[in-house]
Amino acid sequence: MKNFKQINEDISFDDWDEIDNPGPVQTEFQKITEKALTRRNFLKSSAAFSAAAFLFGTTTLTPTDAKASSIMFDPVAANTFDDITLPKGFSSQVVVSWGDPMWTKGKDFDHSTRGTAASQELAYGDNNDGMSLFTKNGKHVLAVNNEYTNRGIIYGARDSKLPENEDDVNKGKAAHGVSIIEISENNGQWRIIKDSYYNRRITADTEMEITGPARGHDLLKTKADPTGTKSLGTWNNCGNGRTPWGTYLACEENFNGYFSSSNKDFKRTSNMKRYGIKNKDWGYAWASVDERFDISKHQNEPNRSGYIVEIDPFNPNSTPKKRTALGRFKHENAEVTISKTGHIVVYLGDDERGEFLYRFVSKNKYDPIRDNSNLLEDGSLYVAKFNDDGSGQWLELNPTTTGISSQAEVCVNTRVGASTVGATTMDRPEWVASNPTKVEVYCALTNNKNRGKKSNAGGDNTPVNGPNPRQGNKFGQIVRWIPDNEDHTAKTFKWDLYVVAGNPDVHTGLDAGSSNIKSDNMFNSPDGIAFDKAGNFWIQTDGNYSNKKDFYGMGNNQMLLGDTRSGEIKRFLVGPNECEVTGITWSDDGKTMFVGIQHPGEKGNSHWPAGGKSVPRSSIVAIKRNDGNKIGENIYS
């Protein structure tokens, strides 16, 4: 097992996907370049670039309640401190870190060995991402995604920095999935309640139920599950969602990197290639101890991953459900809204270069006094098309529109269907967030070095257009749209750009960013976005923290607060070295905001949160105002 080649952790998941399956060079490249330059010149020479017209995108869409305001707190300066930095008047504390035991029979985290499979099964998982806090009958239950593990950290006690035996591999499997923990506040500090009835680890080996159109389809049948109705495990869960009926949605993203082939000559299918399934994995070696991850022996197994997983956080004996009706792709998060018609609408991003933005509309309506537990089992799946004139349409994905033989196959090979109907390729759609105070929706488009240069994995062109205005996009942007008739089920919408990230200290033109980007709030790669109950818009980043060249002066990854009325943005938090800031939720009273710090020290240059020579550990922090008020109160003047 020492022969497994370590993947350079400087390479992103997307880069790894392209190593032996690169997208073709963009066709008509010269025309695309000319279009980009024409667009750049237009924006630079017109009032749109410096005034609100460009702030709100390439359209004239303007908030109906637009008014001047000012975010009250003093913004945090960009920095490279190995710690959490907050504005004056706010403080934070660590709630839970990777490896903390969830039961008294578990062991405290061992910084020398980094634990075993047995200790990890009883402990909080690694690399926390999306999360939600649920409160019921005075109990506070936090559900948290554990997206993946950094091999160089979790296996840091090994000379190879890789799994070297079966226990190592199983430790990695146990560190993935979802951690559900009861927490309580005592003397102003939030802590895990060990041995709580609600505490639960959902890992790569937990039994799942497959529901929806693809349930029982031949593409999901395996030797271990000839019915195609049960699968094992969930992993690489990125963002999250929560439903009005109190369940948690974990979102399977880069599921592909865990499969490999024992037959080096195995010929992958076109659909495997479309989803980045390779003969080599990312170095986790799961197939060495669990044969289902060997694609040469179990070709259908990858078809059972890449879904939204619905979990009841208050029933530790419940079986998580994979909701195939919401499509199969690299799910970022699942933003759930209730339309004015009563239907549940879920917005979904596919986080890969040149992939798509989706929407699910439930067949049945939400009823607060009835059982809604199966609302995500049946409905219509759509993909977005953005037009350059600021309009857009939702294109339905079904056998008629896609030419795919059944809805079950549409739900398994969703990317193929989206390509067929001519959806707009996007700059890596990350989190989607719906404003609770008005009918509008936002999506973080984090970056895309291939924009205008290479096609996506399906061969779709990625021209500079509409919400993707820059070739080789380094910095990212946030697009927003307003459904027509203020109805989330409407098939048409109007869109604009809330912000175009950039560096005005290094660049002019488009790479300087939109007019609401200044030297004191610049950032790159917006990733997690969310609204609190008051309609405050929070932006988290997962970008380049080199603080050099294009990114000079940006410091570590951060979290910012945006005013959706005026467009003002201020930096609220800076994270420790080499981390991503991701995951956000609030206590019911609004006085605590929980924020995730993922992979600090992923390149070896952090010892957060314990300091000294300790192992860096992904953690959840609780943030409060020192005056005891709600986080979102009196934030604007």
N, C-alpha and C positions, 0 to 999 in steps of 0.2 A: 504493500500500500504506500510505500515511500516513493513509488515511481510517479505518483500523480503530480503533474506539473502545476505549480502555483500560478494563478493568474495575477498579473500585475494589478494591484488594487488602485493604481492611478487611472486605470481604464474603466470607463463607465460600462454599465450593463449594455447600453446601446452599442458602444464601440465593440464590445465582445461579440455581439450578435453579427456585426458586420465583418468580422475577421475572415470567415470563409464563406460568407454569403453576402457580399457587398451589393448594394443597389446599383443598377446601371447608371452610367453617367447621364445626366439630364439631357433630354433631347432638345433641340432648338435652343441651345444654351445662349447663343448670341442674342436671340430675340428677347430671352428672359432678362439678360444683363441690360439690354437697351431699355427694356420696360422699367427695370429697377432704377436706372439712372434718370430716366425721364420723371419717374415718380419722386425721386430724391430732389431733383431740381425744382419740381413743382412745389414741394413742401418747403424747401429752403427759401424760395423766392416769394412765396405767398404769405399772407398774414396767418394762414392756417398753422404754420409751424410754430410760431411764437405765441399765438393766442389760443383761446379756448377751443376753437374749431379743431385744432390738431390734438389738444389735450383730450378731447372726447372723440378722437379718431379721425377717419377720413370722411366722415359723414357730418351732417348738421344736427344729428340727434343731440338734444340738450335736456338735462333733467328738468322736469316741470316745476320742481321745488328748489331749483338752484338758487343759492344765496351765499353771500360771503360769510365765512366763519373762520375760527382759528382754533387749532388744537392747543389745549392749555399747557400741557406738561412741557418741560424743557427737553428737547430731543437729546438722545444719547449720541455721542461722537463715535464714528467708526473707529475700531481698535482691534488689536490682536492679543488681547489679554486672555489668559487661560482660565476664564471665569465667566459668570453671568454678570452683565452690566445692565442696569435699569435706571430710569430717570429718578431724580430726587423725589422722595415721598413714596417710593415703592420698595418692596423687599421680597426676597424669595427664599425658599427652603426646599431641599431635596425630599421628595416623598418616597420614592422607590428607585432602586437601581438594578441593572442586570445582575442576576445571581442571588438577590435577596430571597431568603426562604419565605414561602407563603404558608408553611405549616411548621409547628414546633419540632416535628421530627426531621425537618430539613436542617442543613448545615449552613452556617454563615459562609459568605463568599470567601474563597481561598485565593489570595492574590498570587501565590506561587504556582499552584497547579491550574487555576481557573476552573476548578471543579471537575466532576465526572458526569456521566450520563445519569446516574442515580440522583446526584445532588441537583442537576439541572431539571429533572422531571418534577422536583418539589419546589422549584424556584421560579421567580419572575424571569421572563424570557429576554432575549437580546434585541438591540436596535429597535426600540419602541418608535412607532410612527403614529398613525391615526388612532384616536381614542374618543370615548364618550363616557360621561359620568351620569349614572342613572340613580335617582333617589325615589325610594318607595317605603312608606311606613317607617320613616326615620332612618332607613338604611341607605348608605352611599356605596354604590357598586361601580367600580371603574373597569371598563373593558378596553383593552389596549392591544393593538397589533404589534407583533414582534416580527418585523419584516424579514430580516436575514441576519447573518453573523459575519463579522470581519475575521477571515481565517487567520490573519496575522496576530489577532488579539486573542480570540477564543482558544487558538492553538499556540499561543505565544510561549508556552512552556516546552514546546517541541522544537528541536533543532530545525526541522523543515518548515515550521510555521504552518503545517498542514495536518490533517488527521492521519495518524500512523497506525491505528488499530481499530477494531470494531467499536470499542467503547467511545473513542474519539468521534467516530461518525455518528453514533447514536446520541452523543452529547449535542452535536450540531443540530440533529433533527429535533431534539427536545427543546432547543433554544428558539426554534421557529414557532409560528402559529399565533395564538392569542392568549393573553393573560387576563383573567378576570379576578379582581381582588376587591374585597370590602375594605374601605378606608374610613377613618373617623378623625375628627378634629378635637384635640385636647390642648388647652392652653395655647391656642393659636397655631398649633402644629398638626399637620396631617400625617397619619401613619397607617400602615397596613394593619388590619386585624388578622393576626395569624389564626389559623384553624377555623375561620369563618365558614359557615355553611355554604356561602356563595363562592368561595375561592375555587378556582378551576383553571387548569392548563389544558388548552386545546392545541395539539401539536400535529406534526406530519403523520402521526399514526392514529389520530382520533377518527372514529367512524362518522361518516357524513351520509346524509340522504340526498339523492339527486332528484330534483323536482322539475316541473315545467315541460315544455315541448320535447326536449331531448331525452327525457327520462325513458329508459328502456330501449333507446335506439341502438342499432347495431354498432354505431361508431363508439358507443360507450361501454360495450360489453367486453369483458376480459375473462381470462381463465378463472381468476379468483371471484369474479362477479359476473356470471353469465347472464344475469337479468339486466345489467346496466342501470341499476337503481341505487347501489351503495358504493361509496368510494372511501378511501382512507386518507385523512389528513388535509390540511390546508397550510400553505407556506407562501412566503414572500407577499404577505398582506401589507399593502401600502396605506393609502388613505382609508377612510371609513365612512359610514353613514349611520343614521338612526331613524327609526320609523315612529310615526305618531302612536303606534300601539306598543311601544316600549321595547323593541328588539334592536339588536346591534348588527350592523352590516360590515363584515370584513371583506376586503377587496383584493383578490389575487392578482398580482401584477406580473413580475418577472418569473413566472413559474417555470419557464423553459430551461433555465440554467441548471436544473437539478437532474436532468435526464442525460443519459449517455448510452453508448453502444459497446457491447463486448466484442462485436464483430466490426472491425475497422473498415470493412468494405461494404457495410450496410448502406443501401441506397434509400435516402430519405424521400418521403413523398413531397409533392409540391405544397401541400397544406402544412406539413412539418416545417418546411423552409419558411413559409409565410409567417409562422409563429416563432421562428428562431430556435426550433428544436435541432440540436446538433449531435454528432457522434461523441463529442466531448462535453463534459459538464464544466462548472466553474471552479472545480477543485474540492467540492464537498464530498464526493465519492459515495453518494448514497446508494448507487447501484451495486456497490461492492458488498453491501450487507442486506439490501432489499431489492430483489430481482425485478419488482414492478417498475423500477426506474431505468431498466435496460430496454431501450426501444427496439432493439433487434429481436427481443423475445416477447415484448408486449407493446405492439405498435399502437394500440388504442389508449394506453394509459395516459399519454399527454392530453387526450381529448377530454379527460375528466378533471382538468385543472384550467384555471383562467376565468373563474366565475365570481359572482357575488355570493357570499356565504352569510346566511341569516342565523343569528344566535340569540337565544333567550338568556339574558344575563342573570335573571332571577331564578332560573331552573337549571341547576348544575347537572341534572340527570337528562336533560333534553338532548336530542340529536341535532346538530347543526345541519342546515339545509342549503344545498347549492342550488341557486335560482337560475336555471339555464335560460329562462325567458328574457333575462337582462343581457344576454349575449356573452360570447367568449372572446376575450382579448386581454390586453394588459391593463386591467382595471386600476385606476388611480384612486378615486373615491366614488361615493354614491350620494348625491345630494337629493334628498327626498322632499318634495313639496306636495301640497294639496291644492289642486286647481279649483277654480270657482265652480266647476261642474261637479266637484266631489271626487274626481278621479285622482289617484296617486300618480305623480309624475316623478321619475328619477332621472337626473342628468348624470352622464357617465363619460369620463375621458379615457382614451387609450394612450398611455404614456410611451410612445415611441416616435421617433422622427418620422414625420409625414403621415401619421395615422390620424384617426378621426374622433369627432365628438358625437356622442350618442344621447338618445332620450328613450325612456320606456314609459308608456302610458298604460295603466292597469285597465283591464277589461271591466272590472266591477268597481264600484264606488266605496270610498271610505265611510264608515258609519261608526261614530264614537261609542255607541252603546251596543254594538254587535262584535262578533269575532271577525277580526281583519287579518288573521294569521296567514291566509293564503292569497292575499292581494298581489303578491309578487310572483305568483305561479302562472298567471295568464295575463296577456296583454299584447300591445303592439310595440315593436322596436323600430326606432327611426335613427337616421344619421343626418348630420347637419351639412347644408350647402350654404356658404356665405358668398354673396354677390358683391362686386366692387362698388355698387351704388348704395351700400348700406342696408340692403334688404337680405333676407335669407329664408330658406325653406327647410322643413324637416321631411326627409325622403324616407318613406316606409320600406322596411326590409321584410319581404315575404317571398314566397316562391314565384309569384307573378312578376314582381319588380326585379328580382335578382336572377331568375332563371335557375335557381337552386331547387332541387326536387321536392323538398319538404321544409316546413318551418323548423323541424328538429335540426336539420342540417344547416339552416340559416343560423340557428343559435349556437352551433358548434363551430362553424366556419364563418363567423360574423364579418371578419375583415374582408373576406372574398366578396361577400354580398355588398359591403359598403363600397368597395372598389368598383363593382359592376354598375352601381346606380350613379356614379359620378360625384360622390361626396367631396368636400373640400379637404385636402390634406393640410394638416395643422402642425404648428411648431411645438410638438409634444404637449398635448392637453393634459395638464395636471389636475389639481383640485378644481371643483366647481362649487360655487356658493350662491345661494339665493337670498336676496335681501328680505328680511322679515317685515320691513316697514313699507315696502312697495313691490310691485311685480316687476322685478328685474333680476337677471342672473349674470354672474361673472365666472370666467374661466381663466386660470393662469396658464399661459403658453410659455413654458420655461426657457427654451432656447432651441436652436436647430442649426447645427453647423452645415447641414446638407441643403438648406433652403436655397432653391434656385440652382443647385449644383448636381444633386443626385436624386433619383427616384426613390420611393420607399421600397420596402421588401416585396411589395406586390407589383412593382413596375409602374406605379402611378406617379406622374410628374408632380413636382413640388414647386411650381412657379411662384415668384414674388407676386402676391396678390392680397387683396382684401385685408383680413385681420393678421396677415403674415407679411408685413411691409418691407422686410430687410433680407437681402441675400446673406447667407452664412450667418444667421442670427446668433450673436454671442450672448445677448443680454436678456432677451425675453420681453413679453408684454402681457397685459391683461385685457382680454376682450369682454365686452358685456353686451347683452341683448335684452330687448323688451318684447315679450310675446304680443302679437296683435290682439287687440281687444282685452288686454291684460288677462289673458287666459293661457295658462301653461300648456293646455292641450291644443292650442292653435297650431296650425301647420306652417304658419309664416311668422316672421319676426323682423325687427329692425335692430341693427347692431352698430357699435362703435368701439373705440379703444379707450379704456379708462386711463391707462398709463402705458408708455413705452419706456422700458428701463434703459439706462445707458450711463455713460461717464462723461459729463460735460467738462471735466478737468483734463481729459485726454483727447476727446473728439469734438468735432463739429458735425452738423448735419444729423442724420437719423441716429447714429451711434452715440450722440450726446443725450438722446432721450427726448421725451416730450416736455412741454413747458412746465410741468409740475415736478420735474427732476432737477435738483440743484446739487451743489457740492455737498450740502449738509444732509442730504437724504438719499443719495444715489445707492443703487443696489443692482444685483444681477440675478437672474434665474428665479423669478417668483415661482413658488411651488405650492405650499399649503396656503389656502385662503379660507376665511370663515367670517361670518357675522355673529356678533353677540345679539342678545335679545333686543338691545336698544338700537340696533342697526349700525353699530360701529364695525368697520371693515378692517380685519387684521390680515396682514400679508407676511408669510414666512418664506425664507429663501434657502435654496440648496444649490449653491453656485460655486463659482471660482473664488477661493479665498486666498489666492497667491499674493494679493496686494501688489501685483506687478503689472506692467505694460497696460493692456486694455482695462485691467481691473485695479489699477493703482488708486489707492485711497479708499477702497471699499471695505477693507478689513475682513473680519470673520463673518460668517453667515449670521443673519439677523431676523428680527421681526419688526414690522412697521405698522402704524395705524393710518388708515386712509379715510378721509372725509369724502363720501360719494357725492355730496352736494357741491362742494367747492373744488374738489380735486386735490386738496392739500394732503400731503403725506409727510409723516414724521417718524423717525426711527425711535422705537420704544425699547428694544432689547438687542444686545449683541451677545452671541453665544461664545463658548470656549473654543479653543483651537481645533480646527479641522472637523468641526461638527456640522451637522445639518439641524436647523430649527424646524421641527415638524410635529404636528399633532397639537390640538387645542380643544379645550372644553372648559366649562364653568360650573361652579357650584350653583345650586338652585337659588340661593340668596344673592348671587351675583358678586359676592365679595372676594371670591377666590377664582383665579384663572389658572388652569393647569396647562403647562406647555411641555412638549417633548424635546429633549436634546438627544440627537441620535449620532452614533459613531464618533464621539470626540476622540481625537488622536488617531484617526484612521491611518495616518502615515507615520505614527510614532511620536508625535510632538504634543501630547497632552497627558496630564495626570488628573484630569477632572473626573469626578467631583472631590475625591479624597485628598488630592495633592500629594506632595512628597514624591516617592517613587512608586506610587500605587498604579494599578492597572486602570486605564480609562474605561468608564462604564456608561453606557447609555442610561438615561435617567429621566424621570418625570419631576418637574419642579412646580411648586405652588407659589403663585405670585399674588401679593396683596398690596393694598394701599395702607400706608402707615396710619392714616386717619380713621381707618375702619370703614370707610364708605365703599360703595360698590365700585368695581373697577371702571365701569363705563359711565359713572355719574360725573357731571360737571366737567366733562373732557373738552367741551367746546365752549367758546365765549360767544 
